[in-house]
Amino acid sequence: MPYLTAGFPTPAASLDALRRAADAGADFIELGVPFSDPLADGPTIQRTTQTALEQGMTLPRVLELIHTAALAVPVVIMTYLNPVLAYGVPRFAQDARAAGAAGVLLTDLPAGADPAVERTVASSGLALIRLVAPTTDDARLRTAVLDATGFVYLISRLGVTGARADVPPDLDAQVKRVRAAGSPDLRVAVGFGIGTPAQAAAAARSADGVVVGSALMDALAKGGVAEMERLTRALAAAVHG
């Protein structure tokens, strides 16, 4: 599952990147909504977010981008809660579904923190993707996965997004712990810190899905859409084995 910042490096290039990532073997695409205070994101995603904001990318334009791209693979919108509240939660849920989004990940909305928002999103037909961390205790973990739809996004390590040198040695145990807290058909995707084909393959041996963001955005920034596409193909080949 490639992560791409909507509107980076330009809206036109972002549209091209979405389509080419899908064609390069992505099973899902996570599309980030640029936000002025991206607390969970490391320097790479922060830079791409700032550039996208300077290009005039807004939440309505992100939805237009999804609609225009018309991808054959599911798109998960990654956003902070503030842009959704400003847009209006019911309107966002309806418009995101109409644009073709399959799910939404509200990064800074813990499970159960705002049941009204969660009900509105879930009732729209969007999958409400939950985030869990290695430090999530057992009680919180059960709450997070209780009504999870789509899949659960496991943050593989503490800290912000960004490529790391290796996959955490306890990743398999982390994934098994998350699965044990939910239903038998619970799907777990792993992200944060995965950037190379070898790391993606290692993570895929434990998880159902692998999210790669910063490495792809670095490739897009340095080598353009062609370099991003090349890395996506290599990652997909490694994961699909």
C-alpha positions in Angstrom: 0.0 0.0 0.0 1.9 3.1 -1.2 1.3 6.3 0.7 1.2 9.4 -1.5 0.7 13.0 -0.3 -2.2 14.5 -2.4 -1.0 17.4 -4.5 2.8 16.7 -4.3 4.8 17.8 -6.1 2.1 19.4 -8.1 -1.6 18.4 -8.6 -0.9 17.2 -12.1 2.1 15.1 -11.1 0.1 13.8 -8.1 -2.6 12.5 -10.4 0.0 10.8 -12.6 1.7 9.3 -9.5 -1.6 7.8 -8.3 -2.4 6.2 -11.6 1.2 4.9 -12.1 1.4 3.5 -8.5 -1.8 1.6 -9.1 -0.5 0.2 -12.4 2.8 -0.7 -10.7 1.3 -3.3 -8.4 -0.3 -1.5 -5.5 -3.2 -3.4 -3.9 -4.4 -0.3 -2.1 -3.3 3.3 -2.1 -3.2 5.5 1.0 -3.7 9.2 0.0 -2.7 11.8 2.5 -4.7 15.0 3.0 -2.2 17.9 3.4 -2.6 19.5 6.9 -0.7 22.4 8.5 0.1 20.5 11.7 1.0 16.9 10.8 2.1 15.7 14.2 2.5 12.0 13.3 4.6 12.7 10.3 8.4 12.8 9.9 10.4 15.3 7.9 9.8 13.8 4.5 6.0 13.8 4.7 6.0 17.2 6.4 8.0 18.6 3.5 5.6 17.1 0.9 2.6 18.3 2.9 4.0 21.9 3.0 4.6 21.8 -0.8 1.1 20.5 -1.5 -0.4 23.2 0.7 1.6 25.8 -1.2 0.2 24.3 -4.4 -3.3 25.0 -3.1 -4.3 21.5 -2.2 -7.3 21.3 0.0 -9.7 18.6 1.2 -12.2 19.3 -1.6 -9.4 19.1 -4.2 -8.2 15.8 -2.7 -11.7 14.4 -3.3 -11.6 15.8 -6.8 -8.2 14.0 -7.3 -9.7 10.7 -6.2 -12.6 11.1 -8.5 -10.5 12.1 -11.5 -8.0 9.3 -10.9 -10.8 6.7 -11.0 -8.4 4.0 -9.8 -9.1 0.3 -10.1 -7.6 -0.3 -6.6 -9.2 0.9 -3.3 -8.1 4.3 -2.0 -7.9 5.0 1.7 -7.9 8.7 2.7 -5.4 9.4 5.5 -6.2 12.7 7.3 -6.2 14.5 10.6 -9.5 15.2 12.1 -9.4 19.0 11.8 -9.9 19.2 8.0 -12.8 16.8 8.3 -14.5 18.8 11.0 -14.0 22.0 9.0 -15.5 20.3 6.0 -18.4 18.8 8.0 -18.3 15.1 8.9 -21.5 14.0 7.2 -20.6 15.9 4.1 -17.1 14.5 4.1 -18.3 11.0 4.5 -20.8 11.3 1.7 -18.5 13.1 -0.7 -15.5 10.8 0.0 -17.7 7.8 -0.8 -19.1 9.5 -3.9 -15.5 10.3 -5.1 -14.6 6.7 -4.9 -12.7 6.4 -1.6 -13.0 3.0 0.1 -11.9 4.0 3.6 -10.6 6.7 5.9 -7.9 6.8 8.5 -8.4 9.6 11.0 -4.9 9.7 12.4 -5.6 11.7 15.6 -9.0 10.2 16.5 -8.6 7.4 19.0 -11.1 4.6 18.9 -14.2 5.6 21.0 -13.1 9.2 21.4 -16.0 10.6 19.3 -18.7 7.9 18.7 -20.8 10.3 16.6 -18.0 10.9 14.1 -17.3 7.2 14.0 -20.9 6.3 13.4 -21.2 8.9 10.6 -18.2 7.6 8.8 -19.1 3.9 9.2 -22.7 4.5 8.1 -21.5 6.1 4.9 -20.0 2.8 3.7 -16.4 4.0 4.2 -14.2 1.6 6.1 -13.0 3.2 9.3 -9.4 2.2 9.6 -8.1 2.0 13.2 -4.5 2.9 14.2 -2.8 0.8 16.9 0.7 1.1 18.3 3.1 -1.2 20.1 2.3 0.6 23.4 -1.5 0.2 23.0 -2.6 -1.8 26.2 -4.8 -4.8 26.0 -8.0 -3.0 27.0 -7.5 -0.2 24.4 -6.5 -2.7 21.8 -9.7 -4.7 22.2 -11.7 -1.4 21.9 -9.8 -0.4 18.8 -10.4 -3.6 16.9 -13.9 -4.3 18.2 -15.7 -2.6 15.3 -12.7 -2.1 13.0 -13.6 -2.3 9.3 -11.3 -2.8 6.3 -8.1 -3.5 8.3 -6.2 -2.4 11.3 -3.1 -0.2 10.7 -0.4 -1.3 13.1 2.3 1.3 13.7 5.4 -0.9 13.8 7.5 1.4 15.9 7.2 4.5 18.2 7.8 8.0 16.8 6.9 9.7 13.6 6.8 8.4 10.0 10.1 7.9 8.1 12.3 5.2 6.7 14.4 3.2 9.1 17.3 0.8 8.8 15.4 -2.4 9.7 12.1 -3.9 10.6 11.4 -4.2 14.4 12.5 -7.7 15.6 9.3 -8.1 17.5 7.0 -7.3 14.6 5.6 -10.8 14.2 4.7 -10.8 17.9 3.0 -7.4 17.5 0.9 -8.6 14.6 -0.1 -11.8 16.4 -1.1 -9.7 19.4 -3.4 -7.5 17.3 -4.9 -10.4 15.6 -5.6 -12.2 18.9 -7.6 -9.2 20.1 -10.0 -9.2 17.2 -12.1 -11.5 15.0 -10.6 -14.4 13.1 -10.9 -12.5 9.8 -9.2 -9.3 11.1 -6.6 -8.0 8.6 -3.5 -6.2 9.8 -1.4 -3.8 7.8 2.0 -2.5 9.0 3.5 0.9 8.4 6.0 3.4 9.7 9.7 2.8 9.0 9.4 0.5 6.0 11.2 1.7 3.0 13.0 -1.0 1.0 11.8 -4.1 -0.8 13.7 -6.3 1.7 11.9 -4.6 4.6 8.6 -4.9 2.9 9.0 -8.6 2.2 10.0 -9.2 5.9 6.9 -7.3 7.1 4.7 -9.1 4.7 5.7 -12.4 6.2 3.9 -11.4 9.4 1.2 -8.9 8.2 -1.5 -8.9 5.6 -0.4 -5.6 4.2 2.6 -3.3 4.2 2.4 0.5 4.0 5.3 2.5 2.5 5.3 6.3 2.5 8.4 8.3 3.2 10.7 6.2 0.9 8.2 6.6 -2.0 7.8 10.4 -1.4 11.6 10.7 -1.3 11.8 8.9 -4.6 9.1 11.2 -6.0 10.9 14.3 -4.8 14.3 13.3 -6.1 13.5 11.3 -9.3 10.0 12.2 -10.2 7.1 10.0 -11.0 9.2 7.5 -12.9 11.4 6.8 -9.8 8.4 6.5 -7.6 6.9 4.0 -10.0 10.1 2.0 -10.1 10.3 1.7 -6.4 6.6 0.8 -6.2 7.2 -2.0 -8.7 10.1 -3.3 -6.6 8.1 -3.2 -3.4 5.1 -4.9 -5.0 7.3 -7.7 -6.4 8.9 -8.2 -3.0 5.6 -8.4 -1.1 3.8 -10.5 -3.6 6.8 -12.8 -3.7 
